[in-house]
């Protein structure tokens, strides 16, 4: 069971939420997959999404790469949600820690995902803490970038169809960690790990 732990409502009524649970069970218009540039869903969140969504996720991903080429940080791909409750999966390529310019690449992945959701006319999207798993991005540093990108998008696009953006964490320990990061972010502290 996925649980919303925090809801922040901006003056324009757009909502940011932090939740704990399984992204593959999210009943939203789209979920974001932390993908690699070839959309080969072999590990981490990508593997869990491909497994839950069924064979169509990898088949559609392969077709996307054949048609459009490798996916960049700033231009995510998207497929159907397959067997999951969501309509779409937005495949965002987060940076691998140590490759250089990671902060910019992560911000581009989050912004690109929100832009794709907007372009598809969606109302709700859930994303994981992109790049903080097998890609090794420090969680506290990633939290600041993710929070900032979401906040900027929601406040700067008041006419967007996107009204709810949810960050989901797998496991209580990570969820509590991100709640603390949010409190520190809201207090204006510099989040660095």
C-alpha positions as CSV (number, residue, x, y, z in Angstrom):
1,X,0.0,0.0,0.0
2,X,1.4,3.4,-1.0
3,X,1.1,6.1,1.6
4,X,1.3,9.9,1.1
5,X,3.4,11.3,3.9
6,X,3.5,14.9,2.9
7,X,1.5,17.3,0.7
8,X,2.7,20.8,-0.1
9,X,0.2,23.0,-2.0
10,X,1.6,25.9,-3.9
11,X,-0.4,29.2,-4.1
12,X,-1.6,28.2,-7.6
13,X,-3.1,25.0,-6.1
14,X,-0.5,22.7,-7.7
15,X,0.5,19.9,-5.3
16,X,3.8,18.3,-4.5
17,X,3.7,15.1,-2.5
18,X,6.2,12.7,-0.9
19,X,5.1,9.1,-0.6
20,X,6.4,5.7,0.5
21,X,5.7,2.6,-1.5
22,X,6.0,0.8,-4.8
23,X,6.1,3.0,-7.9
24,X,4.6,0.2,-10.0
25,X,1.4,0.4,-8.0
26,X,0.9,4.1,-8.4
27,X,-2.6,5.0,-9.6
28,X,-1.5,8.2,-11.5
29,X,-1.5,9.2,-15.2
30,X,2.3,8.5,-15.5
31,X,5.2,7.1,-13.6
32,X,8.8,8.1,-14.3
33,X,11.3,5.3,-14.8
34,X,14.9,5.9,-13.9
35,X,16.3,4.6,-17.2
36,X,19.5,4.3,-19.2
37,X,19.9,5.9,-22.6
38,X,19.2,2.6,-24.5
39,X,16.1,1.9,-22.4
40,X,17.5,-1.5,-21.5
41,X,15.5,-2.2,-18.3
42,X,17.8,-4.6,-16.6
43,X,18.2,-3.4,-13.0
44,X,16.9,-1.2,-10.2
45,X,13.6,0.8,-10.7
46,X,13.7,0.1,-14.5
47,X,13.7,-3.7,-13.9
48,X,10.9,-3.4,-11.4
49,X,8.8,-1.3,-13.8
50,X,9.5,-3.6,-16.8
51,X,8.6,-6.7,-14.8
52,X,5.3,-5.1,-13.4
53,X,4.3,-3.6,-16.8
54,X,4.9,-6.7,-18.8
55,X,6.7,-7.4,-22.1
56,X,5.1,-4.4,-23.8
57,X,7.3,-1.9,-21.8
58,X,10.5,-3.3,-23.2
59,X,9.0,-3.8,-26.7
60,X,7.8,-0.2,-26.8
61,X,11.1,1.0,-25.4
62,X,13.1,-0.9,-28.1
63,X,10.8,0.6,-30.8
64,X,11.4,4.1,-29.3
65,X,15.2,3.8,-29.5
66,X,15.1,2.4,-33.0
67,X,13.0,5.4,-34.1
68,X,14.5,8.2,-32.1
69,X,18.0,7.0,-31.1
70,X,19.5,7.0,-27.6
71,X,17.5,8.9,-25.0
72,X,19.1,12.1,-23.5
73,X,18.9,13.6,-20.1
74,X,16.8,16.5,-21.3
75,X,14.5,14.6,-23.7
76,X,12.8,11.6,-21.9
77,X,11.0,8.9,-23.9
78,X,7.6,7.5,-23.0
79,X,5.7,4.2,-23.4
80,X,2.4,2.9,-22.3
81,X,2.0,1.7,-18.7
82,X,1.5,-1.9,-19.8
83,X,-0.1,-3.9,-17.0
84,X,0.3,-1.2,-14.4
85,X,-2.4,1.2,-13.2
86,X,-0.7,4.2,-14.9
87,X,-1.4,5.2,-18.5
88,X,2.2,6.0,-19.3
89,X,5.8,5.4,-18.3
90,X,8.1,8.4,-18.9
91,X,11.7,7.0,-19.2
92,X,14.1,9.6,-17.8
93,X,17.8,9.2,-18.1
94,X,19.5,10.3,-14.9
95,X,23.2,10.8,-14.6
96,X,25.7,8.3,-13.3
97,X,27.6,9.8,-10.4
98,X,31.2,10.5,-11.4
99,X,30.4,11.1,-15.1
100,X,30.6,14.9,-14.7
101,X,28.0,17.7,-14.7
102,X,25.7,15.5,-12.7
103,X,23.6,18.3,-11.1
104,X,22.6,19.8,-14.5
105,X,21.9,16.3,-15.9
106,X,19.6,15.4,-13.0
107,X,17.7,18.7,-13.2
108,X,17.3,18.1,-17.0
109,X,15.9,14.6,-16.4
110,X,13.3,15.9,-13.8
111,X,12.3,18.9,-15.9
112,X,12.1,16.8,-19.1
113,X,9.9,14.3,-17.3
114,X,7.5,17.0,-16.1
115,X,7.5,18.6,-19.6
116,X,6.6,15.3,-21.2
117,X,3.7,14.8,-18.7
118,X,2.5,18.3,-19.5
119,X,2.8,17.7,-23.3
120,X,0.7,14.5,-22.9
121,X,-1.9,16.6,-21.1
122,X,-1.6,14.6,-17.9
123,X,-2.8,15.6,-14.5
124,X,-0.6,13.5,-12.2
125,X,2.9,12.0,-12.3
126,X,5.0,10.0,-9.8
127,X,8.8,9.9,-9.9
128,X,11.4,8.0,-8.0
129,X,14.6,9.6,-6.6
130,X,16.3,9.4,-10.0
131,X,19.9,8.3,-10.1
132,X,20.2,7.7,-6.3
133,X,20.2,3.9,-6.5
134,X,22.5,2.0,-8.8
135,X,23.7,5.2,-10.4
136,X,25.2,6.4,-7.1
137,X,24.0,10.0,-6.9
138,X,24.2,11.2,-3.3
139,X,20.7,11.3,-1.9
140,X,20.8,14.6,-0.1
141,X,22.3,16.4,-3.1
142,X,19.7,14.8,-5.4
143,X,16.8,15.7,-3.1
144,X,17.7,19.4,-3.4
145,X,17.9,19.2,-7.2
146,X,14.6,17.2,-7.5
147,X,12.7,19.5,-5.1
148,X,14.0,22.6,-6.9
149,X,13.1,21.3,-10.3
150,X,9.6,20.3,-9.3
151,X,8.9,23.5,-7.4
152,X,10.1,25.6,-10.4
153,X,8.0,23.7,-12.9
154,X,4.8,23.8,-10.8
155,X,5.2,27.5,-10.0
156,X,6.3,28.6,-13.4
157,X,3.6,26.7,-15.4
158,X,0.3,27.6,-13.7
159,X,-1.7,26.7,-16.8
160,X,-0.2,23.2,-17.1
161,X,-2.5,20.3,-17.0
162,X,-0.1,18.8,-14.4
163,X,-1.6,19.4,-11.0
164,X,0.0,16.7,-8.8
165,X,3.7,15.7,-8.8
166,X,4.6,12.9,-6.3
167,X,8.1,11.7,-5.3
168,X,7.9,8.1,-4.1
169,X,10.5,6.4,-2.0
170,X,10.8,2.6,-1.5
171,X,11.1,1.8,2.2
172,X,10.4,3.7,5.4
173,X,14.1,4.7,5.9
174,X,14.4,6.5,2.6
175,X,10.9,8.0,2.9
176,X,11.8,9.5,6.3
177,X,15.2,10.7,5.0
178,X,13.5,12.6,2.2
179,X,10.9,14.1,4.6
180,X,13.8,15.5,6.6
181,X,15.5,16.7,3.4
182,X,12.2,18.5,2.5
183,X,12.0,20.2,5.9
184,X,15.5,21.4,5.5
185,X,14.9,22.5,1.9
186,X,11.8,24.5,3.0
187,X,13.9,26.1,5.7
188,X,16.4,27.3,3.1
189,X,19.3,25.0,4.3
190,X,21.9,24.0,1.7
191,X,21.5,20.3,1.1
192,X,24.8,18.7,0.2
193,X,26.1,15.3,1.1
